[in-house]
């Protein structure tokens, strides 16, 4: 299925959010993506992970690609 390109990024984000929730993770979606953060995952009471999601057509593939952890 081909999704309109201007919708595809949001489609990928929500697809990944759903996958994270399947693993019983606490997922917090951001309202504004001005720092390259699409969601935040709580690891424990004191640690959080900032997540940025990138999607490419025509196939939805889960791939860490060039994963670069931030300082936090």
C-alpha positions in Angstrom: 0.0 0.0 0.0 1.3 3.4 -0.9 0.6 6.2 1.5 0.7 9.9 0.5 4.1 11.2 1.3 2.9 14.0 3.5 1.1 11.5 5.7 3.8 8.8 5.7 6.0 10.3 8.5 3.1 10.4 11.0 1.9 7.0 9.9 5.4 5.6 10.8 5.5 7.4 14.1 2.1 6.0 15.2 3.0 2.5 14.0 6.2 2.6 16.1 4.3 4.0 19.1 1.9 1.0 18.9 4.8 -1.4 18.8 6.4 0.2 21.8 3.1 0.0 23.7 2.9 -3.7 22.9 6.1 -4.1 25.0 4.4 -2.4 28.0 6.6 0.7 27.7 5.5 4.1 29.0 5.5 6.2 25.8 5.0 10.0 25.9 4.3 11.6 22.5 5.6 15.2 22.0 3.3 18.0 20.8 6.1 19.9 18.9 9.0 18.2 17.2 11.5 21.1 17.3 14.3 19.1 18.9 14.1 15.9 16.8 12.2 14.1 19.5 9.0 12.2 18.4 8.4 10.5 21.8 9.9 9.9 25.2 10.1 6.5 26.8 10.4 6.1 30.5 13.0 3.5 31.5 12.5 3.8 35.2 11.6 6.4 37.8 14.7 8.6 37.0 15.7 7.7 33.3 14.1 8.6 30.0 14.9 8.0 26.4 14.3 10.5 23.6 13.3 8.8 20.4 13.3 10.1 16.9 11.5 8.0 14.2 12.3 8.1 10.5 10.2 6.3 7.9 10.8 5.5 4.2 8.5 4.1 1.6 7.7 1.7 0.0 8.3 -0.9 2.8 8.0 -0.2 6.5 11.2 -1.6 8.0 12.3 -1.4 11.6 16.0 -0.5 11.6 18.2 1.4 14.0 20.2 2.7 11.1 22.8 5.2 12.3 21.8 5.2 15.9 23.6 7.9 17.9 22.6 8.1 21.6 22.4 11.6 23.1 24.1 12.5 26.4 21.0 11.8 28.4 
